[in-house]
Amino acid sequence: MDAPLAIPCNIQICEVTCDSFRIMWDMTPEDTARATHFFIDLSRKESRDPNRFKHRDVPTKLVAKAVPLPMAVRGHWFLSPRTEYCVAVQTAVRQPDGDYQVSEWSQVVEFCTGDYAMEHLQQLLDKAKGSAGRLLKFSVFYRNQHPDYFDCVRSECGGLMRPALKDSSGSHGSPINGKLQGVFFSCNTEFDTGLPPKDSPYGPLRFQIPAGNLLNPNISLYFADFYCMYTAYHYVVLVLAPVGSAGDTFCRTRLPLLDLASNPFLTYTEPQGPGDEPLYCHASDVIFEVLFTEPVHLDQGSVEQISGHHQLKSLTTADAKKDPSCKVCNISVGR
């Protein structure tokens, strides 16, 4: 009878991305020489079944032919970005009758997948381009909030709207979620008036600031996300960061940089002649969420009551979850 296979030990996970990883472990020379297959069991940490490994001779997830370690795991599961997983392995020898001689399961190791890489953001950007409509002129960025917010800005912050950490709304793998600070603004306008909409779900008071204060040649423009919330319309998240700022440094290696004068979402066109004003345009057919990475003083604009209704809070995008079934705004590496 063949000697039993040793339990895989010293499990190591490396080269983790949003949808792949490499796994390796220590094996005796004898096991390395005779192992024909590896069994790998992967599960999300929060849904782990403590009895998952009780049948040691039944492969539960992946049966892979033995290859030199570390072994790449990609494409066998729809790994989600920024998600904690548990993984365990067995080594196995295929018998002439088709059965397997297997080792005991290894210890369970936990790891977390990463953010979208630049290549994934580029895929998302390409999808967003398909939803962006024609460019419309606009003249102000605006931010709606409740009276308590502006009272606090004046009394506690010296009139400065300070950057806050980006929440988890949108694509789960967006590199800015929970990592980049900024002040959110809108820029969408109504077709018939060319002005900001009269209604808002974020509050009855609106701060408006001339577009040139946030969008000018000294600003870097980045694409950050494209998503929907089980609705027909889609959101595009953009980041505006002063050139050379901490926000600019953070985004430069993580997000696609857009040309200010030539992109399908938000553009700045320099004055064409003496006395002319710059031209600012936003795309129609998508809703923009624009994150400015530096503090903004209320003195740079004005705060006024909106003429329309303060709509239901349920219409906001705060911590909103992306629709994982939408074919328009999802890519093939998770949500």
Secondary structure as UniProt FT lines:
FT   STRAND          9..14
FT   STRAND          20..26
FT   HELIX           29..34
FT   STRAND          37..44
FT   HELIX           45..47
FT   TURN            50..53
FT   TURN            56..57
FT   STRAND          62..65
FT   STRAND          71..74
FT   TURN            81..82
FT   STRAND          84..94
FT   TURN            96..97
FT   STRAND          100..102
FT   STRAND          109..112
FT   HELIX           118..131
FT   STRAND          135..137
FT   STRAND          140..145
FT   HELIX           147..156
FT   TURN            158..159
FT   STRAND          160..161
FT   STRAND          164..165
FT   TURN            172..173
FT   TURN            175..179
FT   STRAND          181..186
FT   TURN            191..193
FT   STRAND          205..210
FT   HELIX           211..214
FT   TURN            217..218
FT   STRAND          219..227
FT   STRAND          234..242
FT   TURN            243..244
FT   HELIX           246..252
FT   TURN            253..254
FT   STRAND          257..258
FT   STRAND          266..269
FT   TURN            274..275
FT   STRAND          279..283
FT   STRAND          286..292
FT   STRAND          296..297
FT   HELIX           298..300
FT   STRAND          302..305
FT   HELIX           313..315
FT   TURN            318..319
FT   TURN            324..325
FT   TURN            327..329
FT   TURN            332..333
//
